[in-house]
Amino acid sequence: MILRHNYYYYKKAIPIPTCEKILEAGRKRIAKQATTLAGLDTTERNCKTAWLTDRWIYDIINPFIHVANKKAGWNFQFDWNESCQFTIYEKGHYYEWHTDQEPDLLKSNNKNIDGKTRKLSLTLQLTDKTKYEGGDFQFMWILGDKKEAKDKKDFVKITTVDDAKDIGTIIIFPSFIFHRVLPITKGKRESLVNWTVGKQFI
C-alpha cells in the first residue's frame, strides 16, 4: 500500500492539565510487564502497561484520529477503539521494531473487536521531555527491493520523530508500519496508546 503520508502528528495538542489527568488515571491502575502480540518476550519488549477504558479519554483522542485519517489521505474505515494502553518506560526499558497488527485478524471476546484488524495506531506523550533521556520514537520504511540494494541504507529508512517528546503531542499512523521505542537511559517516560479497528483490508 502506497501512502501519501506515513504518519500524522499534532504537536502539543493536549493541554498539560489534561495530560496530568490521564496520568492520574493510569497510575491508579496496577501496571504489569508488557507483552507483544506473540506473548511475553522481554528481548523484544521490556516495559509496563495498564489498561484504561474511561469514556472521557476516547472523547479526547477520537476527534484527532478522524481528522488525521482524512487529512493524511488514508481514509481507512474503522468502527471501534480497543482499550487504551497506559505505558511506562523506565531506565533500560524499550520496545524493538514491530507493527501493531499482524496478518492474522484479532481474536477477542468483545464482538466489536473479534475478527477485525487494527487500522490506526495512536500514541500520546504524557511525560515532559526534561524528565527522561533516551526513549526516542522511530519509524522504519522499506524504500525498495532488498535483493537489488547494494547497501542496507538503500532500502531502509529510519525516521526519528523529534516532536514526539513534547508533552501533549499525538502521533497517528497506520498500524502496519514498523516502529520502535529506543531504550530509556535516564528517568521515566509515560504515554497513552490506542488502536482503532475495522473490517479486514480488501
Backbone as ProteinMPNN parsed JSONL, in Angstrom:
{"seq_chain_A": "MILRHNYYYYKKAIPIPTCEKILEAGRKRIAKQATTLAGLDTTERNCKTAWLTDRWIYDIINPFIHVANKKAGWNFQFDWNESCQFTIYEKGHYYEWHTDQEPDLLKSNNKNIDGKTRKLSLTLQLTDKTKYEGGDFQFMWILGDKKEAKDKKDFVKITTVDDAKDIGTIIIFPSFIFHRVLPITKGKRESLVNWTVGKQFI", "coords_chain_A": {"N_chain_A": [[0.843, -1.192, 0.0], [0.717, 2.092, -0.985], [1.411, 5.091, 0.566], [0.417, 8.479, 0.999], [1.079, 9.984, 3.205], [3.058, 8.827, 5.794], [2.794, 9.052, 8.51], [1.008, 11.082, 10.903], [0.948, 13.976, 12.85], [0.141, 15.835, 15.841], [1.418, 18.529, 17.338], [1.941, 19.149, 20.713], [-0.797, 18.991, 21.336], [-2.636, 18.263, 23.306], [-3.622, 19.771, 26.293], [-1.513, 20.434, 29.145], [-2.742, 20.119, 31.77], [-4.765, 18.259, 31.126], [-3.244, 16.096, 30.259], [-2.063, 15.488, 32.676], [-4.299, 14.627, 34.063], [-4.913, 12.274, 32.701], [-2.589, 10.866, 33.277], [-2.918, 10.568, 36.043], [-5.151, 8.88, 36.087], [-4.073, 6.621, 34.823], [-1.996, 5.87, 36.56], [-3.359, 4.941, 38.714], [-4.078, 2.419, 38.094], [-2.997, -1.012, 38.202], [0.07, -1.671, 37.017], [1.512, -3.976, 34.741], [4.016, -6.331, 33.544], [4.739, -5.787, 30.193], [3.471, -7.284, 27.151], [4.026, -8.762, 23.883], [2.453, -9.052, 20.613], [2.836, -11.699, 20.206], [3.1, -12.706, 22.711], [4.681, -12.887, 25.99], [7.836, -11.493, 25.918], [10.706, -10.379, 26.75], [13.02, -9.768, 25.415], [12.244, -8.522, 23.16], [10.439, -6.627, 23.994], [10.361, -4.543, 26.749], [8.799, -3.197, 29.253], [6.178, -1.596, 31.177], [2.62, -1.968, 31.452], [-0.749, -0.742, 31.729], [-4.362, -0.731, 31.673], [-6.906, 1.323, 30.271], [-10.276, 2.384, 30.07], [-11.826, 4.594, 30.123], [-14.489, 6.667, 29.234], [-14.21, 9.426, 28.766], [-11.604, 9.711, 27.94], [-11.535, 8.587, 25.38], [-13.229, 10.411, 24.175], [-11.56, 12.558, 23.996], [-9.364, 11.729, 22.342], [-10.436, 10.622, 19.973], [-11.497, 12.573, 18.055], [-9.08, 13.604, 16.994], [-8.066, 11.354, 15.727], [-9.937, 10.888, 13.665], [-9.695, 13.244, 12.131], [-6.973, 13.127, 11.366], [-7.007, 10.77, 9.852], [-8.423, 11.608, 7.638], [-7.044, 13.958, 6.698], [-4.485, 12.976, 6.222], [-4.967, 11.429, 4.118], [-5.52, 8.736, 4.236], [-8.049, 7.584, 4.733], [-9.174, 5.31, 5.931], [-11.509, 2.78, 6.87], [-13.091, 2.361, 9.905], [-14.473, 1.23, 13.032], [-14.339, 1.031, 15.79], [-12.689, 1.392, 18.988], [-9.919, -0.072, 20.637], [-9.111, -0.992, 24.061], [-7.451, 1.572, 25.937], [-3.977, 1.81, 26.217], [-1.927, 2.363, 28.875], [1.316, 3.204, 29.141], [4.458, 2.511, 30.581], [7.747, 3.404, 30.592], [10.746, 2.783, 32.027], [14.169, 3.273, 33.204], [16.281, 1.554, 31.037], [14.225, 0.265, 29.772], [12.468, -0.612, 26.725], [11.199, -0.959, 23.325], [11.396, -3.081, 20.733], [11.705, -3.134, 17.07], [8.545, -3.333, 15.534], [5.216, -4.091, 14.334], [1.845, -3.01, 14.869], [-0.178, -4.596, 14.068], [-0.597, -7.859, 13.005], [-0.645, -10.283, 10.256], [-2.785, -12.026, 10.87], [-6.213, -11.891, 11.876], [-7.795, -10.095, 14.585], [-8.476, -11.686, 17.71], [-10.971, -11.869, 20.041], [-13.049, -11.647, 22.972], [-14.747, -9.631, 22.852], [-17.247, -8.592, 20.799], [-17.113, -6.378, 19.189], [-14.532, -6.188, 18.44], [-13.463, -8.685, 17.75], [-12.34, -10.632, 15.022], [-11.611, -8.501, 13.474], [-9.298, -5.979, 12.229], [-6.438, -4.06, 13.228], [-6.383, -0.7, 12.36], [-5.489, 2.061, 12.629], [-2.939, 3.446, 14.654], [-2.309, 5.144, 17.711], [-0.334, 7.34, 19.628], [0.153, 9.094, 22.584], [2.045, 11.508, 24.101], [2.867, 11.769, 27.472], [4.701, 12.578, 29.307], [6.925, 15.124, 30.367], [9.618, 16.144, 28.343], [11.957, 16.802, 29.63], [12.172, 15.172, 31.746], [13.219, 12.706, 31.267], [15.644, 10.648, 29.502], [16.756, 9.364, 26.323], [14.617, 6.866, 24.815], [13.604, 7.508, 22.279], [11.171, 7.836, 19.685], [10.701, 5.975, 16.837], [10.272, 5.429, 13.278], [10.256, 2.957, 10.674], [10.796, 2.431, 7.242], [10.49, 0.52, 4.259], [12.261, 1.098, 1.404], [12.853, 0.078, -1.112], [13.679, -2.737, -3.226], [15.136, -5.304, -1.519], [16.868, -7.232, -2.58], [17.988, -5.993, -4.73], [19.292, -3.877, -3.664], [22.365, -2.294, -2.859], [23.331, -1.611, -0.433], [22.254, -1.559, 2.985], [21.135, 0.916, 3.674], [20.038, 1.727, 1.34], [17.563, 0.61, 1.057], [16.165, 0.788, 3.393], [14.691, 3.121, 5.544], [15.023, 5.074, 8.392], [13.249, 7.012, 10.623], [13.328, 9.451, 13.099], [11.009, 10.797, 15.263], [11.218, 13.771, 16.372], [9.568, 15.675, 17.624], [7.919, 14.055, 19.043], [8.552, 13.875, 21.671], [7.537, 16.018, 22.966], [5.38, 17.026, 25.482], [1.952, 16.185, 25.415], [1.823, 15.831, 22.71], [0.462, 14.176, 19.897], [0.742, 11.277, 17.953], [-0.245, 9.701, 15.018], [-0.669, 6.82, 13.044], [-0.711, 4.358, 10.36], [-1.396, 1.052, 11.386], [0.167, -0.978, 10.401], [2.723, -0.131, 10.002], [6.206, -0.272, 10.678], [7.695, 0.392, 13.823], [9.453, 1.686, 16.72], [10.588, 2.016, 20.175], [13.317, 3.484, 21.528], [15.813, 2.464, 23.998], [15.316, 3.67, 27.334], [17.467, 5.835, 28.979], [17.646, 7.355, 31.205], [15.549, 8.397, 33.868], [11.945, 8.41, 33.46], [9.42, 7.536, 31.125], [6.108, 8.118, 30.224], [3.183, 7.159, 28.487], [0.217, 7.218, 26.392], [-1.465, 4.803, 24.547], [-3.372, 3.816, 21.728], [-5.602, 1.908, 19.616], [-7.463, 1.918, 16.623], [-9.997, -0.093, 15.199], [-11.203, -2.141, 12.477], [-13.035, -3.684, 9.734], [-11.364, -6.222, 7.821], [-8.732, -5.227, 5.571], [-9.378, -4.946, 2.115]], "CA_chain_A": [[0.0, 0.0, 0.0], [1.492, 3.327, -1.092], [0.775, 6.12, 1.379], [0.832, 9.86, 0.789], [1.724, 10.337, 4.47], [3.292, 7.632, 6.607], [2.263, 9.333, 9.841], [0.436, 12.421, 11.051], [1.029, 14.283, 14.277], [-0.311, 17.116, 16.382], [2.385, 18.922, 18.349], [1.413, 19.741, 21.942], [-2.235, 19.137, 21.088], [-3.4, 18.059, 24.532], [-3.117, 20.646, 27.36], [-0.814, 19.749, 30.235], [-3.672, 19.647, 32.819], [-5.448, 17.059, 30.648], [-2.236, 15.033, 30.322], [-1.917, 15.122, 34.092], [-5.499, 13.881, 34.439], [-4.738, 10.929, 32.144], [-1.541, 10.257, 34.096], [-3.514, 10.189, 37.322], [-5.996, 7.714, 35.838], [-3.218, 5.481, 34.526], [-1.214, 5.479, 37.734], [-4.244, 4.26, 39.665], [-4.166, 1.026, 37.684], [-1.829, -1.837, 38.505], [0.826, -1.911, 35.786], [2.147, -5.287, 34.661], [5.0, -6.497, 32.477], [4.098, -5.729, 28.879], [3.648, -8.403, 26.246], [3.946, -8.473, 22.458], [1.342, -9.787, 20.004], [3.155, -13.121, 20.302], [3.161, -13.092, 24.118], [5.733, -12.275, 26.805], [9.171, -11.61, 25.337], [11.427, -9.182, 27.201], [14.089, -9.43, 24.48], [11.625, -7.665, 22.166], [9.733, -5.526, 24.642], [10.516, -4.512, 28.198], [8.182, -2.029, 29.856], [4.992, -1.971, 31.932], [1.388, -1.412, 30.911], [-2.039, -0.874, 32.405], [-5.402, -0.514, 30.672], [-7.916, 2.324, 30.591], [-11.442, 2.39, 29.183], [-12.631, 5.75, 30.51], [-15.137, 7.276, 28.078], [-13.729, 10.781, 28.531], [-10.332, 9.65, 27.211], [-11.888, 8.394, 23.975], [-13.8, 11.674, 23.692], [-10.425, 13.442, 23.722], [-8.473, 11.28, 21.266], [-11.093, 10.222, 18.718], [-11.526, 13.628, 17.023], [-7.768, 13.688, 16.353], [-7.938, 10.193, 14.851], [-10.773, 11.087, 12.491], [-9.112, 14.312, 11.31], [-5.733, 12.62, 10.779], [-7.363, 9.789, 8.837], [-8.857, 12.353, 6.451], [-6.017, 14.873, 6.196], [-3.339, 12.202, 5.737], [-5.38, 10.766, 2.894], [-5.671, 7.288, 4.4], [-9.473, 7.286, 4.554], [-9.471, 3.953, 6.377], [-12.803, 2.58, 7.515], [-12.987, 1.689, 11.204], [-15.714, 1.422, 13.783], [-14.214, 0.781, 17.226], [-11.381, 1.562, 19.637], [-9.55, -1.024, 21.684], [-8.799, -0.35, 25.336], [-6.267, 2.434, 25.9], [-2.834, 1.255, 26.932], [-1.07, 3.292, 29.601], [2.611, 2.538, 29.039], [5.506, 3.068, 31.437], [9.117, 3.043, 30.243], [11.748, 3.236, 32.995], [15.539, 3.1, 32.733], [16.55, 0.244, 30.45], [13.058, -0.234, 29.045], [12.466, -0.346, 25.291], [10.329, -1.812, 22.503], [12.088, -3.254, 19.458], [10.909, -2.948, 15.86], [7.324, -4.138, 15.487], [3.991, -3.471, 13.853], [0.767, -3.235, 15.83], [-1.122, -5.566, 13.515], [-0.039, -8.946, 12.223], [-1.572, -10.714, 9.201], [-3.973, -12.659, 11.431], [-7.222, -11.0, 12.422], [-7.852, -10.061, 16.039], [-9.353, -12.606, 18.411], [-11.396, -11.21, 21.273], [-14.396, -11.937, 23.468], [-15.531, -8.439, 22.527], [-17.733, -8.731, 19.423], [-16.746, -5.179, 18.439], [-13.117, -6.311, 18.08], [-13.184, -10.01, 17.211], [-12.386, -10.788, 13.578], [-11.254, -7.257, 12.803], [-7.87, -5.691, 12.156], [-6.069, -2.716, 13.65], [-6.204, 0.192, 11.218], [-4.657, 3.207, 13.002], [-2.35, 3.459, 15.987], [-2.127, 6.483, 18.281], [0.439, 7.46, 20.86], [0.076, 10.426, 23.197], [3.139, 11.718, 25.042], [2.362, 12.278, 28.743], [5.824, 12.972, 30.167], [7.75, 16.232, 29.9], [10.865, 15.611, 27.804], [13.08, 17.072, 30.533], [12.107, 14.208, 32.838], [13.859, 11.439, 30.912], [16.559, 10.654, 28.365], [16.546, 8.173, 25.5], [13.205, 6.655, 24.539], [13.174, 8.104, 21.014], [10.152, 7.129, 18.916], [11.196, 5.906, 15.467], [9.591, 4.658, 12.249], [11.115, 2.367, 9.652], [10.11, 2.137, 5.991], [11.237, -0.16, 3.213], [12.266, 2.012, 0.268], [12.994, -0.597, -2.392], [13.871, -4.175, -3.242], [16.345, -5.659, -0.78], [17.763, -8.017, -3.417], [18.661, -5.099, -5.67], [20.018, -2.84, -2.93], [23.777, -2.548, -2.612], [23.592, -1.356, 0.976], [21.008, -1.514, 3.753], [20.574, 2.264, 3.666], [19.356, 1.933, 0.074], [16.188, 0.104, 1.061], [15.547, 1.021, 4.703], [14.783, 4.48, 6.063], [14.606, 5.202, 9.792], [12.915, 8.397, 10.959], [13.063, 9.764, 14.498], [10.036, 11.887, 15.38], [11.746, 14.576, 17.471], [8.478, 16.329, 18.341], [7.181, 13.058, 19.824], [8.898, 14.023, 23.084], [6.835, 17.164, 23.55], [4.193, 16.585, 26.214], [0.702, 16.524, 24.763], [1.888, 15.554, 21.273], [-0.197, 12.956, 19.439], [1.195, 10.729, 16.681], [-1.174, 8.712, 14.489], [-0.072, 6.176, 11.882], [-1.275, 3.045, 10.043], [-0.889, 0.063, 12.344], [1.075, -1.936, 9.764], [4.047, 0.481, 9.842], [7.182, -0.651, 11.704], [8.132, 1.463, 14.716], [10.083, 1.217, 17.947], [10.962, 2.98, 21.205], [14.689, 3.197, 21.953], [15.937, 2.314, 25.452], [15.381, 4.807, 28.238], [18.77, 5.857, 29.646], [17.509, 8.078, 32.465], [14.205, 8.873, 34.146], [10.778, 7.587, 33.134], [8.527, 8.053, 30.091], [4.765, 7.543, 30.268], [2.427, 7.523, 27.297], [-1.052, 6.544, 26.175], [-1.508, 4.196, 23.221], [-4.689, 3.286, 21.373], [-5.747, 1.395, 18.259], [-8.801, 1.831, 16.05], [-10.129, -1.357, 14.474], [-12.274, -2.216, 11.496], [-13.022, -4.898, 8.937], [-10.112, -6.514, 7.123], [-8.462, -4.538, 4.316], [-9.701, -5.755, 0.934]], "C_chain_A": [[0.88, 1.245, 0.0], [0.734, 4.44, -0.364], [1.3, 7.501, 1.009], [1.577, 10.364, 2.02], [1.86, 9.079, 5.307], [2.837, 7.81, 8.054], [1.778, 10.779, 9.871], [0.508, 12.752, 12.524], [0.564, 15.698, 14.595], [0.636, 17.48, 17.536], [1.697, 19.639, 19.514], [-0.097, 19.981, 21.839], [-3.077, 19.063, 22.351], [-2.814, 18.929, 25.647], [-2.5, 19.836, 28.506], [-1.771, 19.299, 31.346], [-4.424, 18.382, 32.403], [-4.497, 15.871, 30.652], [-2.068, 14.548, 31.756], [-3.116, 14.319, 34.584], [-5.419, 12.443, 33.923], [-3.668, 10.171, 32.927], [-2.104, 9.757, 35.418], [-4.377, 8.933, 37.17], [-5.155, 6.466, 35.594], [-2.47, 4.972, 35.736], [-2.053, 4.797, 38.8], [-4.394, 2.774, 39.335], [-2.887, 0.282, 38.074], [-1.13, -2.18, 37.183], [1.535, -3.261, 35.859], [3.159, -5.32, 33.528], [4.289, -6.577, 31.138], [4.38, -6.982, 28.07], [3.65, -7.898, 24.806], [2.726, -9.204, 21.902], [1.562, -11.295, 20.105], [3.194, -13.616, 21.753], [4.282, -12.374, 24.853], [7.102, -12.541, 26.194], [9.944, -10.343, 25.67], [12.64, -8.866, 26.331], [13.565, -8.509, 23.386], [10.985, -6.43, 22.789], [9.891, -5.626, 26.149], [9.999, -3.176, 28.725], [6.962, -2.509, 30.635], [3.761, -1.299, 31.326], [0.214, -1.619, 31.859], [-3.093, -0.458, 31.379], [-6.477, 0.434, 31.171], [-9.06, 2.251, 29.578], [-12.374, 3.55, 29.512], [-13.176, 6.456, 29.264], [-14.566, 8.651, 27.751], [-12.391, 10.795, 27.788], [-10.59, 9.458, 25.718], [-12.468, 9.671, 23.375], [-12.698, 12.669, 23.326], [-9.675, 13.016, 22.468], [-9.173, 11.016, 19.939], [-11.208, 11.337, 17.671], [-10.194, 13.776, 16.285], [-7.58, 12.535, 15.363], [-8.711, 10.412, 13.555], [-10.195, 12.158, 11.559], [-7.839, 13.826, 10.626], [-6.027, 11.641, 9.646], [-7.758, 10.472, 7.528], [-7.718, 13.18, 5.856], [-4.789, 14.142, 5.657], [-3.681, 11.445, 4.458], [-5.518, 9.261, 3.01], [-7.116, 6.864, 4.113], [-9.806, 5.828, 4.867], [-10.861, 3.914, 7.002], [-12.6, 1.808, 8.804], [-14.225, 2.019, 12.008], [-15.586, 1.201, 15.285], [-12.809, 1.119, 17.688], [-11.142, 0.4, 20.587], [-9.354, -0.257, 22.989], [-7.54, 0.495, 25.174], [-5.168, 1.821, 26.758], [-2.011, 2.378, 27.561], [0.281, 2.612, 29.744], [3.675, 3.278, 29.852], [6.861, 2.514, 31.003], [10.05, 3.64, 31.295], [13.14, 2.922, 32.454], [15.771, 1.665, 32.258], [15.394, -0.334, 29.657], [13.081, 0.2, 27.583], [11.397, -1.209, 24.632], [10.969, -1.886, 21.135], [11.134, -3.047, 18.27], [9.717, -3.891, 15.844], [6.237, -3.382, 14.73], [2.907, -3.781, 14.881], [-0.276, -4.225, 15.33], [-0.387, -6.594, 12.673], [-1.046, -9.38, 11.159], [-2.87, -11.337, 9.733], [-4.933, -11.623, 11.992], [-7.272, -11.123, 13.937], [-8.832, -11.107, 16.576], [-9.697, -12.007, 19.764], [-12.785, -11.684, 21.668], [-15.339, -10.767, 23.189], [-15.945, -8.508, 21.054], [-17.401, -7.521, 18.556], [-15.301, -5.214, 17.942], [-12.81, -7.619, 17.355], [-13.337, -10.05, 15.683], [-12.034, -9.547, 12.786], [-9.738, -7.083, 12.776], [-7.615, -4.283, 12.669], [-5.78, -1.872, 12.411], [-5.241, 1.337, 11.532], [-4.189, 3.084, 14.438], [-2.147, 4.902, 16.429], [-1.237, 6.389, 19.507], [0.411, 8.912, 21.323], [1.163, 10.532, 24.258], [2.618, 12.385, 26.31], [3.451, 12.797, 29.68], [6.593, 14.136, 29.553], [9.122, 15.696, 29.5], [12.09, 15.881, 28.678], [13.168, 16.04, 31.649], [12.758, 12.868, 32.513], [14.809, 11.644, 29.737], [16.44, 9.334, 27.628], [15.077, 8.076, 25.131], [12.708, 7.297, 23.261], [12.161, 7.211, 20.31], [10.557, 7.159, 17.457], [10.286, 5.065, 14.568], [10.632, 4.06, 11.312], [10.269, 2.043, 8.42], [11.054, 1.423, 5.047], [11.131, 0.7, 1.953], [12.315, 1.307, -1.077], [13.155, -2.088, -2.228], [15.204, -4.518, -2.594], [17.353, -6.394, -1.658], [18.573, -7.129, -4.354], [19.521, -4.053, -4.97], [21.468, -3.245, -2.69], [24.11, -2.414, -1.143], [22.259, -1.225, 1.699], [20.346, -0.152, 3.688], [19.815, 2.557, 2.372], [17.908, 1.459, 0.094], [15.469, 0.291, 2.391], [15.758, 2.475, 5.128], [14.246, 4.5, 7.48], [14.407, 6.682, 10.101], [12.633, 8.528, 12.442], [12.113, 10.958, 14.548], [10.429, 12.719, 16.601], [10.629, 15.217, 18.295], [7.68, 15.368, 19.21], [7.457, 13.193, 21.313], [8.218, 15.212, 23.748], [5.546, 16.687, 24.217], [2.93, 17.075, 25.518], [0.686, 16.265, 23.269], [1.257, 14.206, 20.956], [0.39, 12.555, 18.084], [0.201, 9.642, 16.27], [-0.582, 8.134, 13.21], [-0.758, 4.841, 11.609], [-0.601, 1.953, 10.877], [0.061, -0.955, 11.738], [2.477, -1.364, 9.579], [4.965, 0.079, 11.003], [7.6, 0.576, 12.515], [8.768, 0.859, 15.964], [10.284, 2.366, 18.92], [12.346, 2.585, 21.694], [14.778, 3.134, 23.479], [15.97, 3.65, 26.201], [16.722, 4.749, 28.966], [18.717, 6.57, 30.993], [16.053, 8.508, 32.641], [13.121, 7.886, 33.736], [9.902, 8.292, 32.106], [7.183, 7.343, 30.185], [3.975, 8.044, 29.057], [1.105, 6.771, 27.274], [-1.072, 6.052, 24.728], [-2.912, 3.674, 22.968], [-4.696, 2.826, 19.92], [-7.216, 1.45, 17.839], [-8.85, 0.576, 15.198], [-11.288, -1.299, 13.499], [-12.176, -3.521, 10.724], [-11.729, -5.017, 8.153], [-9.979, -5.691, 5.845], [-8.771, -5.471, 3.15], [-8.928, -5.231, -0.271]], "O_chain_A": [[1.701, 1.423, 0.899], [-0.437, 4.696, -0.647], [2.49, 7.669, 0.739], [2.574, 11.077, 1.905], [0.888, 8.35, 5.506], [2.532, 6.835, 8.74], [2.091, 11.581, 8.992], [0.173, 11.92, 13.366], [0.588, 16.603, 13.761], [0.647, 16.818, 18.575], [0.967, 20.611, 19.317], [-0.598, 21.042, 22.212], [-4.111, 19.723, 22.455], [-1.618, 18.834, 25.923], [-2.913, 18.712, 28.79], [-1.625, 18.177, 31.832], [-4.692, 17.523, 33.243], [-4.893, 14.761, 31.006], [-1.945, 13.35, 32.011], [-2.969, 13.433, 35.425], [-5.808, 11.506, 34.621], [-3.819, 8.982, 33.208], [-1.796, 8.647, 35.854], [-4.34, 8.038, 38.014], [-5.476, 5.386, 36.091], [-2.327, 3.763, 35.915], [-1.513, 4.145, 39.694], [-4.785, 1.975, 40.185], [-1.832, 0.89, 38.251], [-1.681, -2.892, 36.344], [2.083, -3.638, 36.895], [3.163, -4.448, 32.659], [3.346, -7.35, 30.973], [5.39, -7.656, 28.271], [3.314, -6.743, 24.546], [2.037, -9.904, 22.644], [0.609, -12.073, 20.092], [3.309, -14.818, 21.992], [4.778, -11.353, 24.378], [7.478, -13.694, 25.979], [9.847, -9.346, 24.955], [13.238, -7.801, 26.485], [14.34, -7.794, 22.751], [10.985, -5.345, 22.208], [9.595, -6.658, 26.751], [10.685, -2.157, 28.648], [6.738, -3.715, 30.742], [3.847, -0.207, 30.763], [0.195, -2.543, 32.672], [-2.758, 0.102, 30.335], [-6.906, 0.367, 32.323], [-8.834, 2.077, 28.38], [-13.568, 3.498, 29.217], [-12.42, 6.8, 28.355], [-14.449, 9.006, 26.578], [-12.072, 11.76, 27.093], [-9.94, 10.092, 24.887], [-12.228, 9.98, 22.207], [-12.882, 13.517, 22.453], [-9.378, 13.853, 21.615], [-8.562, 11.171, 18.882], [-11.027, 11.061, 16.485], [-10.18, 14.043, 15.083], [-7.005, 12.718, 14.29], [-8.193, 10.148, 12.469], [-10.205, 11.994, 10.339], [-7.639, 14.081, 9.438], [-5.373, 11.676, 8.603], [-7.46, 9.971, 6.444], [-7.458, 13.113, 4.655], [-4.127, 14.63, 4.742], [-2.802, 10.89, 3.799], [-5.624, 8.571, 1.996], [-7.369, 5.924, 3.361], [-10.603, 5.194, 4.175], [-11.322, 4.894, 7.586], [-12.008, 0.729, 8.803], [-14.941, 2.973, 11.704], [-16.593, 1.181, 15.993], [-11.864, 1.135, 16.9], [-12.064, -0.056, 21.262], [-9.421, 0.972, 23.016], [-6.667, 0.171, 24.369], [-5.409, 1.375, 27.879], [-1.469, 3.232, 26.86], [0.391, 1.569, 30.388], [3.771, 4.505, 29.811], [7.091, 1.305, 31.042], [10.132, 4.86, 31.436], [13.271, 2.364, 31.365], [15.496, 0.701, 32.973], [15.565, -1.322, 28.943], [13.639, 1.243, 27.243], [10.776, -2.062, 25.267], [11.079, -0.873, 20.445], [9.937, -2.819, 18.441], [9.851, -5.087, 16.104], [6.34, -2.174, 14.517], [3.045, -4.714, 15.672], [-1.155, -4.643, 16.084], [0.349, -6.249, 11.749], [-2.18, -8.9, 11.153], [-3.927, -11.191, 9.12], [-4.509, -10.596, 12.522], [-6.844, -12.129, 14.504], [-9.873, -11.372, 15.976], [-8.804, -11.676, 20.544], [-13.592, -12.07, 20.823], [-16.56, -10.897, 23.277], [-15.093, -8.486, 20.167], [-17.404, -7.617, 17.329], [-14.893, -4.382, 17.132], [-11.983, -7.646, 16.443], [-14.326, -9.568, 15.131], [-12.145, -9.538, 11.56], [-8.995, -7.944, 13.248], [-8.478, -3.412, 12.559], [-5.026, -2.283, 11.529], [-4.285, 1.564, 10.791], [-4.94, 2.673, 15.323], [-1.848, 5.774, 15.614], [-1.372, 5.475, 20.32], [0.623, 9.834, 20.535], [1.2, 9.742, 25.201], [1.997, 13.446, 26.242], [3.155, 13.384, 30.721], [6.878, 14.133, 28.355], [9.719, 14.897, 30.221], [13.138, 15.263, 28.49], [14.132, 16.033, 32.415], [12.844, 11.993, 33.374], [14.78, 12.677, 29.069], [16.075, 8.313, 28.211], [14.366, 9.08, 25.131], [11.522, 7.605, 23.149], [12.275, 5.986, 20.333], [10.741, 8.234, 16.886], [9.626, 4.129, 15.02], [11.739, 4.581, 11.172], [9.185, 1.468, 8.523], [12.257, 1.683, 5.031], [10.028, 0.994, 1.493], [11.872, 1.863, -2.082], [12.8, -2.642, -1.188], [16.262, -4.086, -3.051], [18.56, -6.206, -1.504], [19.697, -7.464, -4.728], [20.372, -3.419, -5.593], [21.758, -4.395, -2.36], [25.059, -3.028, -0.656], [21.256, -0.829, 1.104], [19.118, -0.066, 3.649], [19.042, 3.512, 2.305], [17.111, 1.86, -0.755], [14.283, -0.02, 2.499], [16.875, 2.989, 5.073], [13.151, 4.006, 7.745], [15.296, 7.5, 9.864], [11.798, 7.806, 12.986], [12.381, 12.0, 13.95], [10.027, 12.414, 17.724], [10.727, 15.296, 19.52], [6.859, 15.798, 20.021], [6.693, 12.686, 22.135], [8.317, 15.387, 24.963], [4.722, 16.024, 23.587], [2.847, 18.225, 25.088], [-0.342, 16.453, 22.619], [1.487, 13.22, 21.655], [0.52, 13.384, 17.183], [-0.15, 8.774, 17.069], [-0.052, 8.875, 12.381], [-1.329, 4.247, 12.523], [0.619, 1.947, 11.043], [0.697, -1.718, 12.465], [3.346, -2.054, 9.044], [4.552, 0.087, 12.163], [7.827, 1.653, 11.965], [8.633, -0.337, 16.224], [10.17, 3.536, 18.553], [12.535, 1.486, 22.214], [13.924, 3.682, 24.175], [16.576, 4.622, 25.748], [17.073, 3.706, 29.517], [19.616, 6.421, 31.821], [15.404, 8.931, 31.684], [13.354, 6.679, 33.674], [9.667, 9.497, 32.202], [7.124, 6.114, 30.222], [4.088, 9.204, 28.661], [0.896, 5.82, 28.028], [-0.737, 6.794, 23.804], [-3.564, 3.154, 23.873], [-3.903, 3.292, 19.102], [-8.103, 1.074, 18.605], [-7.865, 0.218, 14.551], [-12.227, -0.521, 13.666], [-11.333, -4.366, 11.025], [-11.079, -4.014, 7.859], [-10.954, -5.474, 5.125], [-8.454, -6.659, 3.203], [-9.055, -5.772, -1.369]]}, "name": "protein", "num_of_chains": 1, "seq": "MILRHNYYYYKKAIPIPTCEKILEAGRKRIAKQATTLAGLDTTERNCKTAWLTDRWIYDIINPFIHVANKKAGWNFQFDWNESCQFTIYEKGHYYEWHTDQEPDLLKSNNKNIDGKTRKLSLTLQLTDKTKYEGGDFQFMWILGDKKEAKDKKDFVKITTVDDAKDIGTIIIFPSFIFHRVLPITKGKRESLVNWTVGKQFI"}
